[in-house]
Structure formats: structure tokens, C-alpha cells
Amino acid sequence: MSADLCEDIATLRRKIQKTSKKRALFLDETALRLNEAPTSTLVAPGETEYVITDDTTSYAKRYDMIACCNGEQVFAPCIYTPKERSDAGVKGINTEMLVDYILNTLGQETAALDNPPLTMVIDRARIHHEEKMMDAFRERGGHVMQVIKMPTQAAKRMSPLDNALFHDWKERIRKRAPITARNIEQLMADEWNNTTTEQIKSYYYHCRLFFRQDPYADCPEPHDHAHII
């Protein structure tokens, strides 16, 4: 991890720290497979020591999800099934799917907040096309007034979704196993919508996004980098 990357992360953190957490949004994509299962469990005497799943192979069907949150709430996700991806002729979520999500769901929800200006923070995935995303938000009221890309390799350090909202969301789903083709979409949506304000705030805090937090607190080499706060 270079000193320059730490500086880039700190610069964006300072910008977000000065922004109301209601107005600082993070968007990303994640996925869940049918072979997801708890890594450990308590078993009563006489009960089975395993969880039945629809598919235990590494080729288990994948369900993709686009998700977004601000510092207080999550927004309705968009889940794509393997059939929907196949019908669209794509292997994963693409820019067109992301734009459709903004036009049909997210743009209306962010406009309903009636709290502009909103800032959308994303990673540098190829599907995250800033101009197309901004055009979609403008068509839905223009409350999102800027889209900012995080520095390369910064998501694990400064995105609440990657650190570690998505992880905890998956853990909650695993506890509701068995996961099947019939229930996976409902489980994904339910557990995403069950994310609490307290949990979200803890993710934002862990990413050093609150006012007066040290933007260099997680620097891997503080002595060598010698950052000036």
C-alpha cells in the first residue's frame, strides 16, 4: 500500500466526513450462490449435523444484487436471477442493468428523501459509468448531484458495503439455511432490508467516515508514510 494511495483515501474521507451521512451514498454489486451454508452451527442431540442445499458444487447458480445505502438506511435492492442474466445475454450485471435500477428504483427513492445534494460513491468497476449514472439520476429528479469513484483498491478500507455490510448480510442469510432456488431471492431482499440504522452507522464509523475521525487511522505503514494530519 503506497503513501500516495493512503493520501487519496484520506482526501476522499475528509470530503465525506464533511457531508451529512444522509447525503453520502455508497453503491455496489454483490452476489449469492445456492451453495451458501452456515460455516458452523449448534446441533441438538439426535438432529442432523448438516444443512441440505440445492447445489453443493462450485458451479452453483449465482444470484446478483445491486445495492445502495446512506448513513442511516438501505435502499431497495435489485436482484437478478441466472435466467434473467441468460435472457439478457450477459454473465453478470452490466451498465444497462445498473441504469435500469436507477431509473426504476433507486432514483425514485433518493428523490423521495428530498434532501439534496446527494453524493454517490462507487468503486472503479467498468460497469460504473459516471455520465450514464448521472443522466439516469437527472431523469429521476436530480437529487444525486455528483458521482465519485474511490481510488483503486480503496473499497475494503472506505466502503461500508465492502467493510463489512455485505459480509454481515451474507452471514444472516446463511443462518436461515437451507437456501434454495425457491427462497433465495426472498432471503436476499429480506435480510438486506433488515439492516438496521445502528449497523449502518457502525460500518460508516469503521470506514472512518465520521467528522473528526483520523483519515489515516488504518494506514498499514504509518511510520514509513509519515502522514501529516
Secondary structure, 3 states (H helix, E strand, C coil): CCHHHHHHHHHHHHHHHCCCCCCEEEEEEEEEECCCCCCCCCCCCCCCCCCCCCCCCCCCCEEEEEEEECCCCECCCEEECHHHHHHHCCCCCCHHHHHHHHHHHHHHHHHHCCCCCEEEEECCCCCCCHHHHHHHHHHCCCCEEEEEECCCCCHHHHCCHHHHHHHHHHHHHHCCCCCCCCCHHHHHHHHHHCCCHHHHHHHHHHCCCCCCCCCCCCCCCHHHHCCCC
